[in-house]
Structures are given as structure tokens and as C-alpha cells.
Amino acid sequence: MLLKHCSIHLIPSACCPSMLPVRMLSILILLFSLCNADSICTTELKTDPPEIIAEYGGIPVIVNCTTRLGDHYGLYWRVGNESSDTEDEEMFISHLVPVSDWNVTAECKMKFNESYECSKELKVILFNNPEVFHSVQLVNVIGEETQYRLQCDIINVAPVQYVTVSWYKNSEKIQTESFNDTTTKTPVNESSILRVNISREENVVEFRCEAQLDFGPHRPKLPAISKTHRVSAHYAPELKTQNSADDTYALEGTNITLSCEAVGNPLLVYNWICDGKNMLENTTSLSLPQVHGNKTCACTATNYLGNITKTIHLHVEPRGCPLTLTPSETVVKFGDPVSINCSTSARYVEGMGWEAPFGGTGFERPPVVTWRVEKLEEWTPSPSCYATLVDGSQCAVSPVITVYKTPNIVSIYPLNQSQMMEEQVHIVPYNKETRTQYWLRCDIINVAPVQHLTVRWYKNNKTIQTESFNDTTTKTLVNESSILRIDISREEKATEFRCEAELDFGPHGLKLPAISQTHRVSAHYAPEINTSCTVDISPLEGTNITLSCEAVGNPPPVYNWTCDGENMLENTNSLNITRVDRNKTCTCTATNYLGNITKTINVHITPRGCPLTLAPSEMVVRFGDPVSIKCSTSATDVAEMAWVTPAGDKEFKPGSDVTWMVKNLKWWTPSPFCSITLNDNFQCSVSPVIIVYKTPETVSISEMNHGLMLKHKEDKQYTKTQYKLQCDIINVAPVQYLTITWYKNNKIIKTESFSDTTKTPVNESSILRVNISKEEKVVELRCEAKLDFGPRGPKLPAISQTHNVSAHYAPEVNTKDSNHDYLLEGSNITLSCEAEGNPPSVYNWTCDGENMLANTNSLNITRVNRTKTCTCTAANYLGSVTKTINVHVEPRGKTNKITFAVIWALPFVAAIIISIFIVFYCCNQWKKHGHYSFVSDKDIPLTQTNGNK
């Protein structure tokens, strides 16, 4: 409370003159304090927090008010129109400020005396975070630019004076807007408008409107709320090609596609019109199947800015097909034989034939070719007889074949309300005074084609309803139904209704016998249970119990049992549960189409375990090997124990253990279980896990076929061969533990396992595709099969098979073409042609165009009598190579004279040459050493004959 005027009056004291100065001083101090009350509240009163910024409708805020002055008459809070209790002589006071009133005010007040007080106001700002909505309005399109008006609506924001709205164009801020309404505290709706021009070159532009409550630099800043919108320039349609008219030519009967591509924004709507007829096609292309006759088609691409049209003149060249089918239409039963003749009388047909998924023929000479199938097992056979004309063109005709099958079953049963369509249901339950209205359904199972099916209903042999089906697209087997509404009074008792199904192919088609089913009906009523709807029973664990549910109704109720939500698949009024082992809640529902009734049976048992132990509980054993498992118990009240075998054999034995033993295990899925019966007739059993295996009898690799050779582009040589190998594993079990590993030169290249859970022996295969290069020469491929039962199973050896392969390549001749030496007429000659290739080459020899019938790399020619040119061709499936040898022959007469003259002259020439050589040698020795004569050393001394010393 502010004191506007303050005056001081001094009152003299007559009763105590000595105390006058002191009292006057106190009064002066008090009056001075009152005169400065507002400034004292400002400095001495503190609020924590100093201000409140909170979301409207949140949790009330606790505020504290404190003062350092101890000499006052009380502190209290005033929130709105209510005041808190006054705290006397306290320096601290707390209070809750609610945030659910937009105009809430809060003041902390301090009393100086009975009449004077001061206050400090707490600033309260309540806010509400807005929602943001976008709206876009296209204003105008001017040339290459599009004008948009974007509006950002900020909904339910408070206080509006703290809101800032920012506009972004592709993440760049382009405009900011705030609001100066400082009086409104409650939520309001505000809008911000942005006008932009978008050019065609900008394509798609992203604009974002962002709204944020900002209370200042030292106050909380709330997260921004934004909305994004994409806009783009709009422009009228334009054709991608310059021509607005095209001419297209097609042969009669062919399928063609006309194209009309245009661009524009917004997206274009296409419309095709051919010869004034709307084609109802909204795409850039129009498909015209089997065109006949010239057409003029116009494609118009449109958006709100305009349209553009492209005209296409289609010129169709006529062509006839001179084929006649006998018969051209036929009706045949599925699985029966069928044959159709295709004939022609035209002379310009070069050949003809049938194209069909089955029963097709090759290219045959006219005038007749027959399509024949001994057992037609196709619902939509599509054979086509074609003719190839002398000009190379083709045409074809197709017969109309209707494949039928009479129904397997025609059955009638009543429908309940849950099986009816909503618009069909009108069922009145049985009542003594009224009729019963319900529905019969006739199911026709596995019939084709349904368009020829007629269903007739009879009531006591009188036709009351006929129904046919207009499904002309389905050719395969279908199931159809016909529904009949019936009104039956109780007085009619049992009435006979008959449903009759017949395939009718018209006056010129087959007459097939009708198939019918009869059903009798009477007044119906909903199920009723004779006993209470809830029953509690308490059997002993392990005993067999039978739950009963007796109900009456017409039609007889269908029963369904569920126990703890699980369907027990029992459709009788009783449910047998063997060796019950836990608490159950079983529900029996008796139902007919008029309703259902439920009985709940709560089964409460006393838990009891099965005191049996198997050693071992899991094992892996080879088929035919011995096996034994010991079953023991710790129970003392054993009446008997037994092993029950797959064949049903039992071996009962008193005591605490019993052993199952087989010398030769001959079962692939042995399922023995150990059973115990205690003295109180409690029974239970346990079963071991037995895996029976057999290692493969054989592992073999077969070469399925060669793949295509891969040709190198540079050296024109075949460099790689693709092989497809199959590894067959015979008689192995169980296959789920089988692993097949492929090795290439002892390196693993593929591993394969199997998920089949079959327990008996099977044959399995693994396929490997591998490429072998010519440089690798011979490669060893190995397939290895192994049964692997994991770390606890037996370690079985792997079984493998090896196969060697090599690259295939075309033949190559080691030598080039050659000319043979001149030969004497009548001589024998052998020509050689060595070629290298894989597979080995097959040779063929021809001489002067004549096949020599020789399949070796050499050709023997006896008594050659003339000059020849011989060609050797070496070939395998990859290619061939040729070598040419020219053989020259001289006539025998001329050659003999020359040859005899040379033969007779040779000895004389040789003697002359030898004589000249001897003379030359002797003369040379004479000149070097002189000439000496020798006599006996007894008579004549050695003398020199030439006179030299």
C-alpha cells in the first residue's frame, strides 16, 4: 500500500515529562518508516523465483517471499482475489501459484502495523506453444515465373507479443515478423503472409515457416515449430519433339505402341482419341493390339495453363491369312483327347505348323497340318496355326477351345448369421406362432468353365430358383455357391430341397447330365444346455478325465472345445484328456446358425512330477548297430516300469530301473518311451532323443553337360570352358546333418548343407559350375560328403570322389599350307596333317573336291597319276581348321630317260673325279719331298736319285 501523503504531529506529554524525548524519537522513527514503505518493500522483500514463465495448465509453481526486517506485523501472499494466512514475525513465507488462469496475479505483502502495509508484485507469464499450418495459393503465372501466396497460420499461441515468425527459402532466412499486441494474454491465432515468384529454372523450391516463443536473452527459449512446403514454377505443356504430326506404318495384325511425350507443370493429363473415339488412356503411350485399318490418333497433353496436341497418322498395310481350322470351335473335357486340322488352299503358302505349349508341330508343307493332344490337361490351351507365305511374312489363326469339367461335388448346407453378407441377413429365430426364415447354400466344387454353369433349386421337385454366372474370364476350376432363402413353418415339418448343377453349352453344344444334392429342413432353434454353465472339478495329476457338455438344438449343435485358448479340435459333446498334468479352463461351445451357448469347466489338479531318468537321454547311433538306454527312478512306490517300443511291445518289470536294448537297430525313427506306474495308478513317461544315421553308400561325380565356351576378344582364342558337375550322394540319413564340400585342387570352393528333416535314407545332389582356363591344363575337382552331428556327436569320416577336367579349345594346325616335291607318276605318297585341340579333332580329307573318306591325321595315296590339291580339315564342336597340300606329278616316259642317263653316267663321273684327285695328290707330294727308291740294306746302300746332297 503506497502512502501518497505523510504528515507528522507532535503531541506533548503531561504525564511523563522526562520520557518525552525518547517517545518522540520512537514516534518519529515509526512515522519515517511509514512514509518510506514502498521503497522498503522494493529493497527488503525478495521473491524466489523473481518471475514465473510457465506453460498454461501445468503444475502450480511454489514461490517464496523473504525479508530481512524482523520488526513487522506479518507477511502474506495475495494470488488473484485470495490471500494466504498471515505469518507474524516471520522472515519467510511460501505459496502455490496456479498456472491455469491466464490473468493470474501474485503479490507478496508485508504489514507495518494494523493500518499500513506494502507489497511486491511477482511477474507471471503463461504461454501456450502454437501449432503451425501451411497453406499455398497460386496467384498468377506471368511468362517464365509463377507467383505464389504462402500463408503460415500460428494457432493457439500465447502470449502473442513474444512470438517471432521466420520464413526460409531453401534454408536461407528471407523474412521475419513479430507481433506488438502487449495486452492480450490468452491464446490467439495469427497469420504471416509471404509472396514469392518462382522461375522455371529454379525447379523445386522449399519454403519453411518457423514460429518460436522468445522471452528475451536471459529467459527460456522454446523450441521452434515449423512447417515446410515445396513449390515450383508452372508452365504449359510442351512436346519433347518438334513435330506435332507423325506418320507411322504397320503391318495388319501386328501390335504397335504410339508415343506422345510432353513436359509441363503441373503434371499433364493425357487423352487419346483415335478416329473420333476416346481411348480412355491417360499415359504417354497408347498400345494398339493387332491393328486393322488405317487410323488417325491424336494425343492431347493438358494442364490448367493450356494443352498441346500431337497427331499420329497410322497407315496399316492389309494382309489376309488363308488358313481354315476344322473344327474352329470345340468343347472338350479336361483330360480327354483333342485334335484340330489346319488346312489351306492357297498356293502362296510355303509352309505351315502349329505353335502350342504342348502338341506343337514343326514346319510342314501344306495343305494340312494337325494339332493333336492325347490327354488335354491345360485349362486355357492356346494353340495357333501359322502359315509362312512365299514373301517371308507370317499369319496365324487360333481355334476357340472350351475345356470343361463337371463338378466333383454338389452339396447343400444351411448358413448361420455369421456366414451371411450384411445386406442378406434377415433371420427370425424359431417361435411357435411364426415361421422360420433361414438360408440354404449350395456349393458346387471344382467346375469349369463357370460361365456355362446353371444352378436350379427345387422344393419338393418344383423349380423355385434358377441362377447362372457371368464370369467370362476364369477358365480354370472354381468353387461356386448359390444361396436360397427359405420360409418354413412348423406345420410343414421336413421339406425336401434339391440343388441341381448343370453345364450348358447352348443349343449346338454338349448336353451334360445334371448333378444334384438333396437336403431336408425343419423348424430350427438355438442350442440349450441342460446343466449349469460353470463347473469345477478336481482330478489328480496324471489321471484321465472326460469333460461332458450336453446341449440340444436344431440343427444339431456343432461342438468346439478350447482349453486355455487352444482349440482342441474336438467336435463331440465330450472331451477326453489323458494324463492331465496342469490346471486348465476348458470351454465347450455348442453352435448352430441360430446362436450358441457356452459351458465353462475349471479343472484344478495337484501337481506331481515324473520321477524318471534316462541314461543317456540323447544319442546318435548307426542304422543296424546295437543300442541300449537305461531308465531309472528314485521313487519308492513303483508298481511297474516298462519300455514301450514303436511296435507296441511292452516289457514290464518291477524295481527301480529297466533297460531298453536292441542288438540291431532297424528303425529310422525309433520312438521308445519309458513308462512308470506308481501304486496310486499315477502314470507318466519320458522319451529319449535318438538320431539314427547311415553314411552314404556312394559319392560320385558326373559331368552333366559342357557350358558355352568363352571367346577372348583380342586373340580370338577360346580361353575358358564352363563345366556343370553333379555330385550324387546315395542312401544317406538323416540328410539335415549332411554337408557337401567341393574342392578345386584341394582348395574349398563351395559348401552346401540341407534343411530337409526327413529321417530315412535319401539321395541328394549338389551342382557345381566351374570355369577352366586353357592354361590350367588338367584340374582336379573333388566332392566330399560328411555327416556332422556337432561337438557331442560321433566323428564320422568324410567320403569323397575326384574328377579331372580340362579346358576345351578349337583345333590348331602345327604347320602351314605346303607344296609337295615333284613325284614320279605312279608313286605312293603319304600326306600328314597334325592338329592339336580338345576334344581331339575329327579329320576329313578332300582332294580336288572329292571326299577321301579318311578320318586320320594322314592320307595314303597309291600310284599317284596326276597333280592334286588336297585339303585336310580338323574339327571339334568348338570349331575347325584347314590345311592345304599341293602335290605335283611328272609323267613317267620323260622322267625315265633322264633318270637312266643320269644313273649310267654317275659311275664314270665318280671314277674321273677320283683319278683327278689321286694325280693331284701324288704330284703335290713329289714336289715337296723328292722321289726315293729302296733296296736291301745288305747289298746296296741307300742313294739319293735326284743328285742332291
Stockholm file with secondary structure:
# STOCKHOLM 1.0

chainA/1-949         MLLKHCSIHLIPSACCPSMLPVRMLSILILLFSLCNADSICTTELKTDPPEIIAEYGGIPVIVNCTTRLGDHYGLYWRVGNESSDTEDEEMFISHLVPVSDWNVTAECKMKFNESYECSKELKVILFNNPEVFHSVQLVNVIGEETQYRLQCDIINVAPVQYVTVSWYKNSEKIQTESFNDTTTKTPVNESSILRVNISREENVVEFRCEAQLDFGPHRPKLPAISKTHRVSAHYAPELKTQNSADDTYALEGTNITLSCEAVGNPLLVYNWICDGKNMLENTTSLSLPQVHGNKTCACTATNYLGNITKTIHLHVEPRGCPLTLTPSETVVKFGDPVSINCSTSARYVEGMGWEAPFGGTGFERPPVVTWRVEKLEEWTPSPSCYATLVDGSQCAVSPVITVYKTPNIVSIYPLNQSQMMEEQVHIVPYNKETRTQYWLRCDIINVAPVQHLTVRWYKNNKTIQTESFNDTTTKTLVNESSILRIDISREEKATEFRCEAELDFGPHGLKLPAISQTHRVSAHYAPEINTSCTVDISPLEGTNITLSCEAVGNPPPVYNWTCDGENMLENTNSLNITRVDRNKTCTCTATNYLGNITKTINVHITPRGCPLTLAPSEMVVRFGDPVSIKCSTSATDVAEMAWVTPAGDKEFKPGSDVTWMVKNLKWWTPSPFCSITLNDNFQCSVSPVIIVYKTPETVSISEMNHGLMLKHKEDKQYTKTQYKLQCDIINVAPVQYLTITWYKNNKIIKTESFSDTTKTPVNESSILRVNISKEEKVVELRCEAKLDFGPRGPKLPAISQTHNVSAHYAPEVNTKDSNHDYLLEGSNITLSCEAEGNPPSVYNWTCDGENMLANTNSLNITRVNRTKTCTCTAANYLGSVTKTINVHVEPRGKTNKITFAVIWALPFVAAIIISIFIVFYCCNQWKKHGHYSFVSDKDIPLTQTNGNK
#=GR chainA/1-949 SS CCCSCCCCCCCCCSSCGGGHHHHHHHHHHHHHHHHTHHHHHHHHCEEESSEEEEETTSCCEEEEEECSCCSSSEEEEEETTEECCCBTTCSEEEEEECSSCTTCCEEEEEESSSSCEEEEEEEEEEEBCCEEEEEEEEEEEETTEEEEEEEEEEEEEBSGGGEEEEEEETTEEEEEEECCCCSCCSCEEEEEEEEEEEEGGGCEEEEEEEEEEBCCTTSCBCCCEEEEEEEECCEEEEESSSCSEEEEEEETTCCEEEECCEEEESCCEEEEEETTEECCCCSSEEEESSCCSCEEEEEEEEETTEEEEEEEEEEEECCCCCCEEESSEEEEETTSCEEEEEECCCTTEEEEEEECSSSCCCCBCSSEEEEEESSCCCSSCCCEEEEEETTSCEEEECCEEEEEBCCSEEEEEEECGGGSCTTTCCCBCCCTTSCEEEEEEEEEEEEBCGGGEEEEEEETTEEEEEEECCCCSCCSCEEEEEEEEEEECGGGCSEEEEEEEEEBCCTTSCBCCCEEEEEEECCCEEEEESSCSEEEECCBTTCCEEEECCEEEESCCEEEEEETTEECCCCSSEEEESSCCSCEEEEEEEEETTEEEEEEEEECCBCCCCCEEEESSEEEEETTSCEEEEEEECCSCEEEEEEECTTCCEEEECSSEEEEEESSCCCSSCCCEEEEEETTCCEEEECCEEEEEBCCSEEEEEEEEECCCEECTTTCCEEEEEEEEEEEEEEEBCGGGEEEEEEETTEEEEEEECCCCCCSCEEEEEEEEEEEEGGGCEEEEEEEEEEBCCTTSCBCCCEEEEEEEECCEEEEESSCCEECCCEETTEEEEEECCEEEESCCEEEEEETTEECCCCSSEEEEEEECSCEEEEEEEEETTEEEEEEEEECEECHHHHHHHHHHHHHHHHHHHHHHHHHHHHHHHHHHHHHHCCCCCCCTTTSCCCCSSSCC
#=GC SS_cons         CCCSCCCCCCCCCSSCGGGHHHHHHHHHHHHHHHHTHHHHHHHHCEEESSEEEEETTSCCEEEEEECSCCSSSEEEEEETTEECCCBTTCSEEEEEECSSCTTCCEEEEEESSSSCEEEEEEEEEEEBCCEEEEEEEEEEEETTEEEEEEEEEEEEEBSGGGEEEEEEETTEEEEEEECCCCSCCSCEEEEEEEEEEEEGGGCEEEEEEEEEEBCCTTSCBCCCEEEEEEEECCEEEEESSSCSEEEEEEETTCCEEEECCEEEESCCEEEEEETTEECCCCSSEEEESSCCSCEEEEEEEEETTEEEEEEEEEEEECCCCCCEEESSEEEEETTSCEEEEEECCCTTEEEEEEECSSSCCCCBCSSEEEEEESSCCCSSCCCEEEEEETTSCEEEECCEEEEEBCCSEEEEEEECGGGSCTTTCCCBCCCTTSCEEEEEEEEEEEEBCGGGEEEEEEETTEEEEEEECCCCSCCSCEEEEEEEEEEECGGGCSEEEEEEEEEBCCTTSCBCCCEEEEEEECCCEEEEESSCSEEEECCBTTCCEEEECCEEEESCCEEEEEETTEECCCCSSEEEESSCCSCEEEEEEEEETTEEEEEEEEECCBCCCCCEEEESSEEEEETTSCEEEEEEECCSCEEEEEEECTTCCEEEECSSEEEEEESSCCCSSCCCEEEEEETTCCEEEECCEEEEEBCCSEEEEEEEEECCCEECTTTCCEEEEEEEEEEEEEEEBCGGGEEEEEEETTEEEEEEECCCCCCSCEEEEEEEEEEEEGGGCEEEEEEEEEEBCCTTSCBCCCEEEEEEEECCEEEEESSCCEECCCEETTEEEEEECCEEEESCCEEEEEETTEECCCCSSEEEEEEECSCEEEEEEEEETTEEEEEEEEECEECHHHHHHHHHHHHHHHHHHHHHHHHHHHHHHHHHHHHHHCCCCCCCTTTSCCCCSSSCC
//
